[in-house]
Amino acid sequence: MAEAKEGNRTVVFMDAAHFVYGAFLGMVWCFVRLFLPSLSGRKRFNVLGALNAVTKEVLTLTNETYINAQSAAIPKAI
């Protein structure tokens, strides 16, 4: 962290979330059976977020395809 504060390194905390398009059960038991039309669950909205530990800048990447190691790579310029 000392090197990051001096500007010699970049330290970021990252995490990804994958949101599924579709309806999900909110209550398992009910008196009336109700069906909601929705997608199959294969389509996702992906969010990759990174927080710079020194500047507290938030970086985000969103897409509907996939997030892998290449899309999570931090450019040298940050």
ZIHUPE-V873513 format. One line per field, one symbol per residue. phi: phi as a letter, one per 40 degrees, with the letter a starting at -180 (. if undefined). A space follows every 50 residues. Layout:
# ZIHUPE-V873513
phi->???
This chain:
# ZIHUPE-V873513
phi->.cccccgcbbbbbbabbbcccicbcbacbacbcbbbcaccgccbbcbbbb bccccgcbbbbbabbabbcccccccccc
